[in-house]
Amino acid sequence: MNIKPLADNVVLKAAKAEETTKSGIVLTSAAQEKPQIAEVVAVGEGGLVDGKEVKMTVKVGDKVIAAKYSGTDIKIDGEEYTIIRQSDILAIVE
């Protein structure tokens, strides 16, 4: 299945959550934090959003840092994705 976001939305695939701490303690899935670094897998076209022109600055393949509790989590074909607005992306990791 293919996801095509609309307007200024971006589809992210989160990096794998840390399963152990730096000291070697194994974390359960409930104790693992949602990773903030993710890879962009699809980008909307931008355009006129809420009466303002939005230019998309991220592209597919970029590694980004997103706001911690933003977006909508979805699961498609066993893979987990997050759909967020471009304005919820805080930085591009280079």
PDB file of N, CA, C and O in Angstrom, chain B, residues numbered from 101:
ATOM      1  N   MET B 101       0.842  -1.178   0.000  1.00  0.00           N
ATOM      2  CA  MET B 101       0.000   0.000   0.000  1.00  0.00           C
ATOM      3  C   MET B 101       0.887   1.241   0.000  1.00  0.00           C
ATOM      4  O   MET B 101       1.945   1.257   0.630  1.00  0.00           O
ATOM      5  N   ASN B 102       0.459   2.256  -0.696  1.00  0.00           N
ATOM      6  CA  ASN B 102       1.226   3.487  -0.824  1.00  0.00           C
ATOM      7  C   ASN B 102       0.484   4.624  -0.128  1.00  0.00           C
ATOM      8  O   ASN B 102      -0.731   4.748  -0.278  1.00  0.00           O
ATOM      9  N   ILE B 103       1.195   5.453   0.629  1.00  0.00           N
ATOM     10  CA  ILE B 103       0.590   6.579   1.342  1.00  0.00           C
ATOM     11  C   ILE B 103       0.969   7.864   0.622  1.00  0.00           C
ATOM     12  O   ILE B 103       2.149   8.118   0.378  1.00  0.00           O
ATOM     13  N   LYS B 104      -0.035   8.682   0.279  1.00  0.00           N
ATOM     14  CA  LYS B 104       0.230   9.974  -0.355  1.00  0.00           C
ATOM     15  C   LYS B 104      -0.393  11.065   0.524  1.00  0.00           C
ATOM     16  O   LYS B 104      -1.610  11.248   0.509  1.00  0.00           O
ATOM     17  N   PRO B 105       0.434  11.791   1.289  1.00  0.00           N
ATOM     18  CA  PRO B 105      -0.111  12.830   2.173  1.00  0.00           C
ATOM     19  C   PRO B 105      -0.620  14.029   1.385  1.00  0.00           C
ATOM     20  O   PRO B 105      -0.128  14.319   0.294  1.00  0.00           O
ATOM     21  N   LEU B 106      -1.596  14.718   1.936  1.00  0.00           N
ATOM     22  CA  LEU B 106      -2.177  15.889   1.307  1.00  0.00           C
ATOM     23  C   LEU B 106      -1.623  17.170   1.921  1.00  0.00           C
ATOM     24  O   LEU B 106      -1.151  17.171   3.058  1.00  0.00           O
ATOM     25  N   ALA B 107      -1.686  18.248   1.164  1.00  0.00           N
ATOM     26  CA  ALA B 107      -1.299  19.597   1.612  1.00  0.00           C
ATOM     27  C   ALA B 107       0.090  19.611   2.241  1.00  0.00           C
ATOM     28  O   ALA B 107       1.059  19.197   1.604  1.00  0.00           O
ATOM     29  N   ASP B 108       0.201  20.086   3.497  1.00  0.00           N
ATOM     30  CA  ASP B 108       1.514  20.214   4.150  1.00  0.00           C
ATOM     31  C   ASP B 108       1.809  19.062   5.101  1.00  0.00           C
ATOM     32  O   ASP B 108       2.587  19.223   6.042  1.00  0.00           O
ATOM     33  N   ASN B 109       1.199  17.904   4.869  1.00  0.00           N
ATOM     34  CA  ASN B 109       1.441  16.738   5.722  1.00  0.00           C
ATOM     35  C   ASN B 109       2.656  15.950   5.243  1.00  0.00           C
ATOM     36  O   ASN B 109       2.987  15.940   4.057  1.00  0.00           O
ATOM     37  N   VAL B 110       3.310  15.291   6.194  1.00  0.00           N
ATOM     38  CA  VAL B 110       4.509  14.504   5.934  1.00  0.00           C
ATOM     39  C   VAL B 110       4.339  13.151   6.631  1.00  0.00           C
ATOM     40  O   VAL B 110       3.878  13.099   7.771  1.00  0.00           O
ATOM     41  N   VAL B 111       4.704  12.064   5.960  1.00  0.00           N
ATOM     42  CA  VAL B 111       4.653  10.730   6.557  1.00  0.00           C
ATOM     43  C   VAL B 111       6.056  10.362   7.017  1.00  0.00           C
ATOM     44  O   VAL B 111       7.009  10.417   6.239  1.00  0.00           O
ATOM     45  N   LEU B 112       6.178   9.984   8.294  1.00  0.00           N
ATOM     46  CA  LEU B 112       7.461   9.628   8.883  1.00  0.00           C
ATOM     47  C   LEU B 112       7.463   8.175   9.325  1.00  0.00           C
ATOM     48  O   LEU B 112       6.440   7.641   9.752  1.00  0.00           O
ATOM     49  N   LYS B 113       8.621   7.545   9.216  1.00  0.00           N
ATOM     50  CA  LYS B 113       8.827   6.210   9.771  1.00  0.00           C
ATOM     51  C   LYS B 113       9.856   6.372  10.877  1.00  0.00           C
ATOM     52  O   LYS B 113      10.996   6.764  10.627  1.00  0.00           O
ATOM     53  N   ALA B 114       9.449   6.069  12.092  1.00  0.00           N
ATOM     54  CA  ALA B 114      10.296   6.301  13.260  1.00  0.00           C
ATOM     55  C   ALA B 114      11.502   5.375  13.259  1.00  0.00           C
ATOM     56  O   ALA B 114      11.440   4.240  12.789  1.00  0.00           O
ATOM     57  N   ALA B 115      12.594   5.887  13.796  1.00  0.00           N
ATOM     58  CA  ALA B 115      13.779   5.056  14.022  1.00  0.00           C
ATOM     59  C   ALA B 115      13.433   4.033  15.092  1.00  0.00           C
ATOM     60  O   ALA B 115      12.483   4.221  15.852  1.00  0.00           O
ATOM     61  N   LYS B 116      14.185   2.976  15.152  1.00  0.00           N
ATOM     62  CA  LYS B 116      13.935   1.913  16.129  1.00  0.00           C
ATOM     63  C   LYS B 116      14.166   2.443  17.543  1.00  0.00           C
ATOM     64  O   LYS B 116      15.163   3.118  17.802  1.00  0.00           O
ATOM     65  N   ALA B 117      13.250   2.138  18.448  1.00  0.00           N
ATOM     66  CA  ALA B 117      13.380   2.572  19.843  1.00  0.00           C
ATOM     67  C   ALA B 117      14.518   1.817  20.525  1.00  0.00           C
ATOM     68  O   ALA B 117      14.772   0.650  20.228  1.00  0.00           O
ATOM     69  N   GLU B 118      15.190   2.497  21.437  1.00  0.00           N
ATOM     70  CA  GLU B 118      16.280   1.867  22.191  1.00  0.00           C
ATOM     71  C   GLU B 118      15.717   0.755  23.071  1.00  0.00           C
ATOM     72  O   GLU B 118      14.749   0.961  23.804  1.00  0.00           O
ATOM     73  N   GLU B 119      16.325  -0.418  22.993  1.00  0.00           N
ATOM     74  CA  GLU B 119      15.859  -1.548  23.788  1.00  0.00           C
ATOM     75  C   GLU B 119      16.663  -1.742  25.058  1.00  0.00           C
ATOM     76  O   GLU B 119      16.234  -2.463  25.959  1.00  0.00           O
ATOM     77  N   THR B 120      17.839  -1.100  25.144  1.00  0.00           N
ATOM     78  CA  THR B 120      18.649  -1.175  26.361  1.00  0.00           C
ATOM     79  C   THR B 120      19.147   0.221  26.701  1.00  0.00           C
ATOM     80  O   THR B 120      19.290   1.075  25.825  1.00  0.00           O
ATOM     81  N   THR B 121      19.409   0.441  27.981  1.00  0.00           N
ATOM     82  CA  THR B 121      19.977   1.715  28.400  1.00  0.00           C
ATOM     83  C   THR B 121      21.484   1.674  28.166  1.00  0.00           C
ATOM     84  O   THR B 121      22.031   0.627  27.819  1.00  0.00           O
ATOM     85  N   LYS B 122      22.144   2.793  28.352  1.00  0.00           N
ATOM     86  CA  LYS B 122      23.602   2.838  28.181  1.00  0.00           C
ATOM     87  C   LYS B 122      24.320   1.935  29.168  1.00  0.00           C
ATOM     88  O   LYS B 122      25.417   1.447  28.896  1.00  0.00           O
ATOM     89  N   SER B 123      23.691   1.716  30.316  1.00  0.00           N
ATOM     90  CA  SER B 123      24.313   0.843  31.319  1.00  0.00           C
ATOM     91  C   SER B 123      23.980  -0.634  31.107  1.00  0.00           C
ATOM     92  O   SER B 123      24.442  -1.485  31.866  1.00  0.00           O
ATOM     93  N   GLY B 124      23.173  -0.950  30.069  1.00  0.00           N
ATOM     94  CA  GLY B 124      22.899  -2.335  29.731  1.00  0.00           C
ATOM     95  C   GLY B 124      21.588  -2.899  30.248  1.00  0.00           C
ATOM     96  O   GLY B 124      21.334  -4.094  30.097  1.00  0.00           O
ATOM     97  N   ILE B 125      20.752  -2.072  30.853  1.00  0.00           N
ATOM     98  CA  ILE B 125      19.459  -2.549  31.360  1.00  0.00           C
ATOM     99  C   ILE B 125      18.500  -2.701  30.179  1.00  0.00           C
ATOM    100  O   ILE B 125      18.344  -1.780  29.377  1.00  0.00           O
ATOM    101  N   VAL B 126      17.863  -3.859  30.077  1.00  0.00           N
ATOM    102  CA  VAL B 126      16.916  -4.130  28.994  1.00  0.00           C
ATOM    103  C   VAL B 126      15.572  -3.506  29.348  1.00  0.00           C
ATOM    104  O   VAL B 126      15.044  -3.722  30.439  1.00  0.00           O
ATOM    105  N   LEU B 127      15.016  -2.721  28.403  1.00  0.00           N
ATOM    106  CA  LEU B 127      13.739  -2.046  28.621  1.00  0.00           C
ATOM    107  C   LEU B 127      12.600  -2.850  28.005  1.00  0.00           C
ATOM    108  O   LEU B 127      12.747  -3.422  26.925  1.00  0.00           O
ATOM    109  N   THR B 128      11.461  -2.890  28.699  1.00  0.00           N
ATOM    110  CA  THR B 128      10.267  -3.509  28.120  1.00  0.00           C
ATOM    111  C   THR B 128       9.699  -2.550  27.082  1.00  0.00           C
ATOM    112  O   THR B 128      10.059  -1.373  27.065  1.00  0.00           O
ATOM    113  N   SER B 129       8.830  -3.033  26.229  1.00  0.00           N
ATOM    114  CA  SER B 129       8.263  -2.167  25.194  1.00  0.00           C
ATOM    115  C   SER B 129       7.471  -1.019  25.807  1.00  0.00           C
ATOM    116  O   SER B 129       7.413   0.058  25.215  1.00  0.00           O
ATOM    117  N   ALA B 130       6.859  -1.212  26.975  1.00  0.00           N
ATOM    118  CA  ALA B 130       6.106  -0.153  27.641  1.00  0.00           C
ATOM    119  C   ALA B 130       7.030   0.941  28.178  1.00  0.00           C
ATOM    120  O   ALA B 130       6.611   2.092  28.296  1.00  0.00           O
ATOM    121  N   ALA B 131       8.260   0.606  28.499  1.00  0.00           N
ATOM    122  CA  ALA B 131       9.202   1.577  29.072  1.00  0.00           C
ATOM    123  C   ALA B 131       9.990   2.326  28.005  1.00  0.00           C
ATOM    124  O   ALA B 131      10.659   3.312  28.312  1.00  0.00           O
ATOM    125  N   GLN B 132       9.919   1.872  26.762  1.00  0.00           N
ATOM    126  CA  GLN B 132      10.683   2.514  25.698  1.00  0.00           C
ATOM    127  C   GLN B 132      10.000   3.810  25.279  1.00  0.00           C
ATOM    128  O   GLN B 132       8.781   3.852  25.111  1.00  0.00           O
ATOM    129  N   GLU B 133      10.793   4.867  25.112  1.00  0.00           N
ATOM    130  CA  GLU B 133      10.255   6.138  24.656  1.00  0.00           C
ATOM    131  C   GLU B 133      10.107   6.133  23.143  1.00  0.00           C
ATOM    132  O   GLU B 133      10.872   5.483  22.430  1.00  0.00           O
ATOM    133  N   LYS B 134       9.105   6.874  22.664  1.00  0.00           N
ATOM    134  CA  LYS B 134       8.913   7.023  21.226  1.00  0.00           C
ATOM    135  C   LYS B 134      10.090   7.831  20.684  1.00  0.00           C
ATOM    136  O   LYS B 134      10.349   8.933  21.168  1.00  0.00           O
ATOM    137  N   PRO B 135      10.808   7.305  19.686  1.00  0.00           N
ATOM    138  CA  PRO B 135      11.959   8.040  19.164  1.00  0.00           C
ATOM    139  C   PRO B 135      11.527   9.333  18.475  1.00  0.00           C
ATOM    140  O   PRO B 135      10.480   9.378  17.829  1.00  0.00           O
ATOM    141  N   GLN B 136      12.340  10.383  18.616  1.00  0.00           N
ATOM    142  CA  GLN B 136      12.015  11.664  17.996  1.00  0.00           C
ATOM    143  C   GLN B 136      12.655  11.795  16.620  1.00  0.00           C
ATOM    144  O   GLN B 136      12.240  12.645  15.832  1.00  0.00           O
ATOM    145  N   ILE B 137      13.654  10.974  16.316  1.00  0.00           N
ATOM    146  CA  ILE B 137      14.286  11.030  14.993  1.00  0.00           C
ATOM    147  C   ILE B 137      13.572  10.036  14.091  1.00  0.00           C
ATOM    148  O   ILE B 137      13.361   8.880  14.458  1.00  0.00           O
ATOM    149  N   ALA B 138      13.199  10.512  12.892  1.00  0.00           N
ATOM    150  CA  ALA B 138      12.462   9.673  11.960  1.00  0.00           C
ATOM    151  C   ALA B 138      12.913   9.968  10.540  1.00  0.00           C
ATOM    152  O   ALA B 138      13.561  10.981  10.275  1.00  0.00           O
ATOM    153  N   GLU B 139      12.560   9.064   9.630  1.00  0.00           N
ATOM    154  CA  GLU B 139      12.880   9.246   8.218  1.00  0.00           C
ATOM    155  C   GLU B 139      11.606   9.626   7.472  1.00  0.00           C
ATOM    156  O   GLU B 139      10.547   9.038   7.690  1.00  0.00           O
ATOM    157  N   VAL B 140      11.721  10.614   6.593  1.00  0.00           N
ATOM    158  CA  VAL B 140      10.592  11.054   5.779  1.00  0.00           C
ATOM    159  C   VAL B 140      10.384  10.033   4.666  1.00  0.00           C
ATOM    160  O   VAL B 140      11.308   9.752   3.903  1.00  0.00           O
ATOM    161  N   VAL B 141       9.163   9.471   4.566  1.00  0.00           N
ATOM    162  CA  VAL B 141       8.868   8.492   3.522  1.00  0.00           C
ATOM    163  C   VAL B 141       7.916   9.032   2.462  1.00  0.00           C
ATOM    164  O   VAL B 141       7.834   8.471   1.369  1.00  0.00           O
ATOM    165  N   ALA B 142       7.194  10.114   2.764  1.00  0.00           N
ATOM    166  CA  ALA B 142       6.311  10.746   1.778  1.00  0.00           C
ATOM    167  C   ALA B 142       6.048  12.184   2.195  1.00  0.00           C
ATOM    168  O   ALA B 142       5.990  12.496   3.384  1.00  0.00           O
ATOM    169  N   VAL B 143       5.889  13.063   1.201  1.00  0.00           N
ATOM    170  CA  VAL B 143       5.693  14.492   1.458  1.00  0.00           C
ATOM    171  C   VAL B 143       4.523  14.985   0.618  1.00  0.00           C
ATOM    172  O   VAL B 143       4.408  14.647  -0.560  1.00  0.00           O
ATOM    173  N   GLY B 144       3.648  15.794   1.235  1.00  0.00           N
ATOM    174  CA  GLY B 144       2.544  16.405   0.505  1.00  0.00           C
ATOM    175  C   GLY B 144       3.061  17.482  -0.445  1.00  0.00           C
ATOM    176  O   GLY B 144       4.252  17.791  -0.460  1.00  0.00           O
ATOM    177  N   GLU B 145       2.166  18.040  -1.224  1.00  0.00           N
ATOM    178  CA  GLU B 145       2.547  19.034  -2.233  1.00  0.00           C
ATOM    179  C   GLU B 145       2.649  20.449  -1.700  1.00  0.00           C
ATOM    180  O   GLU B 145       3.151  21.328  -2.401  1.00  0.00           O
ATOM    181  N   GLY B 146       2.191  20.696  -0.484  1.00  0.00           N
ATOM    182  CA  GLY B 146       2.200  22.059   0.046  1.00  0.00           C
ATOM    183  C   GLY B 146       1.040  22.836  -0.553  1.00  0.00           C
ATOM    184  O   GLY B 146      -0.057  22.299  -0.706  1.00  0.00           O
ATOM    185  N   GLY B 147       1.277  24.094  -0.892  1.00  0.00           N
ATOM    186  CA  GLY B 147       0.222  24.900  -1.497  1.00  0.00           C
ATOM    187  C   GLY B 147      -0.446  25.794  -0.477  1.00  0.00           C
ATOM    188  O   GLY B 147       0.171  26.183   0.514  1.00  0.00           O
ATOM    189  N   LEU B 148      -1.687  26.117  -0.713  1.00  0.00           N
ATOM    190  CA  LEU B 148      -2.433  27.027   0.139  1.00  0.00           C
ATOM    191  C   LEU B 148      -3.030  26.250   1.321  1.00  0.00           C
ATOM    192  O   LEU B 148      -3.901  25.401   1.133  1.00  0.00           O
ATOM    193  N   VAL B 149      -2.559  26.545   2.526  1.00  0.00           N
ATOM    194  CA  VAL B 149      -3.032  25.880   3.736  1.00  0.00           C
ATOM    195  C   VAL B 149      -3.442  26.956   4.732  1.00  0.00           C
ATOM    196  O   VAL B 149      -2.633  27.805   5.106  1.00  0.00           O
ATOM    197  N   ASP B 150      -4.702  26.918   5.160  1.00  0.00           N
ATOM    198  CA  ASP B 150      -5.239  27.909   6.105  1.00  0.00           C
ATOM    199  C   ASP B 150      -5.009  29.338   5.617  1.00  0.00           C
ATOM    200  O   ASP B 150      -4.724  30.227   6.419  1.00  0.00           O
ATOM    201  N   GLY B 151      -5.130  29.559   4.332  1.00  0.00           N
ATOM    202  CA  GLY B 151      -4.990  30.893   3.754  1.00  0.00           C
ATOM    203  C   GLY B 151      -3.561  31.361   3.567  1.00  0.00           C
ATOM    204  O   GLY B 151      -3.337  32.507   3.179  1.00  0.00           O
ATOM    205  N   LYS B 152      -2.583  30.496   3.836  1.00  0.00           N
ATOM    206  CA  LYS B 152      -1.176  30.859   3.682  1.00  0.00           C
ATOM    207  C   LYS B 152      -0.505  29.907   2.702  1.00  0.00           C
ATOM    208  O   LYS B 152      -0.827  28.720   2.669  1.00  0.00           O
ATOM    209  N   GLU B 153       0.417  30.417   1.913  1.00  0.00           N
ATOM    210  CA  GLU B 153       1.177  29.587   0.982  1.00  0.00           C
ATOM    211  C   GLU B 153       2.246  28.821   1.756  1.00  0.00           C
ATOM    212  O   GLU B 153       3.045  29.422   2.474  1.00  0.00           O
ATOM    213  N   VAL B 154       2.265  27.493   1.612  1.00  0.00           N
ATOM    214  CA  VAL B 154       3.228  26.651   2.309  1.00  0.00           C
ATOM    215  C   VAL B 154       4.132  25.993   1.278  1.00  0.00           C
ATOM    216  O   VAL B 154       3.661  25.309   0.369  1.00  0.00           O
ATOM    217  N   LYS B 155       5.447  26.210   1.431  1.00  0.00           N
ATOM    218  CA  LYS B 155       6.441  25.573   0.574  1.00  0.00           C
ATOM    219  C   LYS B 155       7.053  24.420   1.363  1.00  0.00           C
ATOM    220  O   LYS B 155       7.485  24.599   2.502  1.00  0.00           O
ATOM    221  N   MET B 156       7.088  23.248   0.760  1.00  0.00           N
ATOM    222  CA  MET B 156       7.626  22.076   1.450  1.00  0.00           C
ATOM    223  C   MET B 156       9.153  22.124   1.412  1.00  0.00           C
ATOM    224  O   MET B 156       9.754  22.220   0.342  1.00  0.00           O
ATOM    225  N   THR B 157       9.771  22.055   2.594  1.00  0.00           N
ATOM    226  CA  THR B 157      11.231  22.135   2.681  1.00  0.00           C
ATOM    227  C   THR B 157      11.877  20.782   2.969  1.00  0.00           C
ATOM    228  O   THR B 157      13.090  20.633   2.823  1.00  0.00           O
ATOM    229  N   VAL B 158      11.076  19.797   3.375  1.00  0.00           N
ATOM    230  CA  VAL B 158      11.620  18.453   3.599  1.00  0.00           C
ATOM    231  C   VAL B 158      11.358  17.609   2.360  1.00  0.00           C
ATOM    232  O   VAL B 158      10.436  17.875   1.589  1.00  0.00           O
ATOM    233  N   LYS B 159      12.188  16.587   2.186  1.00  0.00           N
ATOM    234  CA  LYS B 159      12.005  15.693   1.038  1.00  0.00           C
ATOM    235  C   LYS B 159      12.152  14.246   1.495  1.00  0.00           C
ATOM    236  O   LYS B 159      12.674  13.979   2.577  1.00  0.00           O
ATOM    237  N   VAL B 160      11.699  13.339   0.685  1.00  0.00           N
ATOM    238  CA  VAL B 160      11.772  11.916   0.999  1.00  0.00           C
ATOM    239  C   VAL B 160      13.226  11.525   1.235  1.00  0.00           C
ATOM    240  O   VAL B 160      14.111  11.889   0.461  1.00  0.00           O
ATOM    241  N   GLY B 161      13.462  10.781   2.308  1.00  0.00           N
ATOM    242  CA  GLY B 161      14.813  10.338   2.653  1.00  0.00           C
ATOM    243  C   GLY B 161      15.477  11.177   3.731  1.00  0.00           C
ATOM    244  O   GLY B 161      16.455  10.737   4.335  1.00  0.00           O
ATOM    245  N   ASP B 162      14.957  12.400   3.993  1.00  0.00           N
ATOM    246  CA  ASP B 162      15.523  13.242   5.048  1.00  0.00           C
ATOM    247  C   ASP B 162      15.323  12.582   6.409  1.00  0.00           C
ATOM    248  O   ASP B 162      14.296  11.951   6.660  1.00  0.00           O
ATOM    249  N   LYS B 163      16.313  12.736   7.279  1.00  0.00           N
ATOM    250  CA  LYS B 163      16.184  12.351   8.688  1.00  0.00           C
ATOM    251  C   LYS B 163      15.791  13.618   9.424  1.00  0.00           C
ATOM    252  O   LYS B 163      16.458  14.644   9.292  1.00  0.00           O
ATOM    253  N   VAL B 164      14.706  13.559  10.202  1.00  0.00           N
ATOM    254  CA  VAL B 164      14.197  14.749  10.868  1.00  0.00           C
ATOM    255  C   VAL B 164      13.945  14.484  12.339  1.00  0.00           C
ATOM    256  O   VAL B 164      13.829  13.339  12.777  1.00  0.00           O
ATOM    257  N   ILE B 165      13.862  15.576  13.093  1.00  0.00           N
ATOM    258  CA  ILE B 165      13.467  15.524  14.497  1.00  0.00           C
ATOM    259  C   ILE B 165      12.092  16.154  14.572  1.00  0.00           C
ATOM    260  O   ILE B 165      11.900  17.303  14.174  1.00  0.00           O
ATOM    261  N   ALA B 166      11.132  15.390  15.089  1.00  0.00           N
ATOM    262  CA  ALA B 166       9.753  15.865  15.168  1.00  0.00           C
ATOM    263  C   ALA B 166       9.384  16.162  16.619  1.00  0.00           C
ATOM    264  O   ALA B 166       9.984  15.625  17.550  1.00  0.00           O
ATOM    265  N   ALA B 167       8.384  17.028  16.792  1.00  0.00           N
ATOM    266  CA  ALA B 167       7.879  17.316  18.129  1.00  0.00           C
ATOM    267  C   ALA B 167       7.419  16.006  18.770  1.00  0.00           C
ATOM    268  O   ALA B 167       6.861  15.145  18.089  1.00  0.00           O
ATOM    269  N   LYS B 168       7.647  15.853  20.057  1.00  0.00           N
ATOM    270  CA  LYS B 168       7.493  14.569  20.741  1.00  0.00           C
ATOM    271  C   LYS B 168       6.086  13.965  20.660  1.00  0.00           C
ATOM    272  O   LYS B 168       5.958  12.778  20.357  1.00  0.00           O
ATOM    273  N   TYR B 169       5.059  14.721  20.913  1.00  0.00           N
ATOM    274  CA  TYR B 169       3.707  14.154  20.959  1.00  0.00           C
ATOM    275  C   TYR B 169       2.832  14.676  19.819  1.00  0.00           C
ATOM    276  O   TYR B 169       1.634  14.889  20.005  1.00  0.00           O
ATOM    277  N   SER B 170       3.416  14.879  18.660  1.00  0.00           N
ATOM    278  CA  SER B 170       2.644  15.414  17.540  1.00  0.00           C
ATOM    279  C   SER B 170       2.291  14.312  16.555  1.00  0.00           C
ATOM    280  O   SER B 170       2.908  13.247  16.540  1.00  0.00           O
ATOM    281  N   GLY B 171       1.297  14.587  15.740  1.00  0.00           N
ATOM    282  CA  GLY B 171       0.963  13.691  14.646  1.00  0.00           C
ATOM    283  C   GLY B 171      -0.015  12.593  14.994  1.00  0.00           C
ATOM    284  O   GLY B 171      -0.482  12.460  16.126  1.00  0.00           O
ATOM    285  N   THR B 172      -0.302  11.814  13.967  1.00  0.00           N
ATOM    286  CA  THR B 172      -1.220  10.696  14.074  1.00  0.00           C
ATOM    287  C   THR B 172      -0.470   9.418  13.733  1.00  0.00           C
ATOM    288  O   THR B 172       0.104   9.301  12.650  1.00  0.00           O
ATOM    289  N   ASP B 173      -0.472   8.464  14.650  1.00  0.00           N
ATOM    290  CA  ASP B 173       0.213   7.191  14.423  1.00  0.00           C
ATOM    291  C   ASP B 173      -0.716   6.243  13.673  1.00  0.00           C
ATOM    292  O   ASP B 173      -1.889   6.104  14.019  1.00  0.00           O
ATOM    293  N   ILE B 174      -0.177   5.591  12.638  1.00  0.00           N
ATOM    294  CA  ILE B 174      -0.946   4.623  11.870  1.00  0.00           C
ATOM    295  C   ILE B 174      -0.103   3.372  11.652  1.00  0.00           C
ATOM    296  O   ILE B 174       1.123   3.417  11.753  1.00  0.00           O
ATOM    297  N   LYS B 175      -0.763   2.262  11.355  1.00  0.00           N
ATOM    298  CA  LYS B 175      -0.064   1.020  11.071  1.00  0.00           C
ATOM    299  C   LYS B 175      -0.609   0.480   9.752  1.00  0.00           C
ATOM    300  O   LYS B 175      -1.809   0.239   9.620  1.00  0.00           O
ATOM    301  N   ILE B 176       0.286   0.290   8.773  1.00  0.00           N
ATOM    302  CA  ILE B 176      -0.096  -0.215   7.462  1.00  0.00           C
ATOM    303  C   ILE B 176       0.853  -1.347   7.092  1.00  0.00           C
ATOM    304  O   ILE B 176       2.073  -1.185   7.139  1.00  0.00           O
ATOM    305  N   ASP B 177       0.288  -2.491   6.726  1.00  0.00           N
ATOM    306  CA  ASP B 177       1.070  -3.663   6.331  1.00  0.00           C
ATOM    307  C   ASP B 177       2.130  -4.021   7.379  1.00  0.00           C
ATOM    308  O   ASP B 177       3.240  -4.417   7.022  1.00  0.00           O
ATOM    309  N   GLY B 178       1.799  -3.886   8.654  1.00  0.00           N
ATOM    310  CA  GLY B 178       2.716  -4.247   9.728  1.00  0.00           C
ATOM    311  C   GLY B 178       3.768  -3.204  10.054  1.00  0.00           C
ATOM    312  O   GLY B 178       4.551  -3.399  10.984  1.00  0.00           O
ATOM    313  N   GLU B 179       3.813  -2.106   9.320  1.00  0.00           N
ATOM    314  CA  GLU B 179       4.783  -1.024   9.560  1.00  0.00           C
ATOM    315  C   GLU B 179       4.067   0.134  10.253  1.00  0.00           C
ATOM    316  O   GLU B 179       2.911   0.431   9.953  1.00  0.00           O
ATOM    317  N   GLU B 180       4.772   0.786  11.185  1.00  0.00           N
ATOM    318  CA  GLU B 180       4.200   1.926  11.897  1.00  0.00           C
ATOM    319  C   GLU B 180       4.721   3.231  11.309  1.00  0.00           C
ATOM    320  O   GLU B 180       5.920   3.384  11.074  1.00  0.00           O
ATOM    321  N   TYR B 181       3.811   4.166  11.075  1.00  0.00           N
ATOM    322  CA  TYR B 181       4.128   5.472  10.510  1.00  0.00           C
ATOM    323  C   TYR B 181       3.458   6.550  11.345  1.00  0.00           C
ATOM    324  O   TYR B 181       2.525   6.278  12.100  1.00  0.00           O
ATOM    325  N   THR B 182       3.945   7.780  11.200  1.00  0.00           N
ATOM    326  CA  THR B 182       3.323   8.939  11.817  1.00  0.00           C
ATOM    327  C   THR B 182       3.095   9.978  10.732  1.00  0.00           C
ATOM    328  O   THR B 182       3.992  10.272   9.943  1.00  0.00           O
ATOM    329  N   ILE B 183       1.885  10.534  10.698  1.00  0.00           N
ATOM    330  CA  ILE B 183       1.584  11.621   9.764  1.00  0.00           C
ATOM    331  C   ILE B 183       1.525  12.905  10.564  1.00  0.00           C
ATOM    332  O   ILE B 183       0.733  13.032  11.498  1.00  0.00           O
ATOM    333  N   ILE B 184       2.380  13.871  10.187  1.00  0.00           N
ATOM    334  CA  ILE B 184       2.417  15.152  10.894  1.00  0.00           C
ATOM    335  C   ILE B 184       2.421  16.287   9.887  1.00  0.00           C
ATOM    336  O   ILE B 184       2.649  16.074   8.696  1.00  0.00           O
ATOM    337  N   ARG B 185       2.169  17.484  10.369  1.00  0.00           N
ATOM    338  CA  ARG B 185       2.284  18.673   9.528  1.00  0.00           C
ATOM    339  C   ARG B 185       3.757  19.068   9.480  1.00  0.00           C
ATOM    340  O   ARG B 185       4.505  18.814  10.425  1.00  0.00           O
ATOM    341  N   GLN B 186       4.161  19.677   8.397  1.00  0.00           N
ATOM    342  CA  GLN B 186       5.557  20.092   8.260  1.00  0.00           C
ATOM    343  C   GLN B 186       5.964  21.031   9.393  1.00  0.00           C
ATOM    344  O   GLN B 186       7.122  21.023   9.809  1.00  0.00           O
ATOM    345  N   SER B 187       5.043  21.829   9.890  1.00  0.00           N
ATOM    346  CA  SER B 187       5.364  22.776  10.971  1.00  0.00           C
ATOM    347  C   SER B 187       5.707  22.070  12.284  1.00  0.00           C
ATOM    348  O   SER B 187       6.282  22.693  13.177  1.00  0.00           O
ATOM    349  N   ASP B 188       5.365  20.775  12.422  1.00  0.00           N
ATOM    350  CA  ASP B 188       5.724  20.012  13.619  1.00  0.00           C
ATOM    351  C   ASP B 188       7.111  19.390  13.535  1.00  0.00           C
ATOM    352  O   ASP B 188       7.571  18.764  14.490  1.00  0.00           O
ATOM    353  N   ILE B 189       7.781  19.560  12.393  1.00  0.00           N
ATOM    354  CA  ILE B 189       9.159  19.093  12.247  1.00  0.00           C
ATOM    355  C   ILE B 189      10.078  20.186  12.776  1.00  0.00           C
ATOM    356  O   ILE B 189      10.031  21.324  12.311  1.00  0.00           O
ATOM    357  N   LEU B 190      10.913  19.836  13.748  1.00  0.00           N
ATOM    358  CA  LEU B 190      11.754  20.823  14.411  1.00  0.00           C
ATOM    359  C   LEU B 190      13.088  21.048  13.703  1.00  0.00           C
ATOM    360  O   LEU B 190      13.608  22.164  13.705  1.00  0.00           O
ATOM    361  N   ALA B 191      13.655  19.977  13.086  1.00  0.00           N
ATOM    362  CA  ALA B 191      14.969  20.107  12.461  1.00  0.00           C
ATOM    363  C   ALA B 191      15.208  18.955  11.483  1.00  0.00           C
ATOM    364  O   ALA B 191      14.595  17.892  11.585  1.00  0.00           O
ATOM    365  N   ILE B 192      16.108  19.193  10.545  1.00  0.00           N
ATOM    366  CA  ILE B 192      16.592  18.148   9.639  1.00  0.00           C
ATOM    367  C   ILE B 192      17.961  17.736  10.128  1.00  0.00           C
ATOM    368  O   ILE B 192      18.822  18.588  10.348  1.00  0.00           O
ATOM    369  N   VAL B 193      18.178  16.432  10.303  1.00  0.00           N
ATOM    370  CA  VAL B 193      19.465  15.913  10.772  1.00  0.00           C
ATOM    371  C   VAL B 193      20.360  15.683   9.561  1.00  0.00           C
ATOM    372  O   VAL B 193      19.994  14.948   8.643  1.00  0.00           O
ATOM    373  N   GLU B 194      21.535  16.312   9.559  1.00  0.00           N
ATOM    374  CA  GLU B 194      22.460  16.160   8.425  1.00  0.00           C
ATOM    375  C   GLU B 194      23.645  15.333   8.808  1.00  0.00           C
ATOM    376  O   GLU B 194      24.528  15.099   7.982  1.00  0.00           O
TER     377      GLU B 194
END
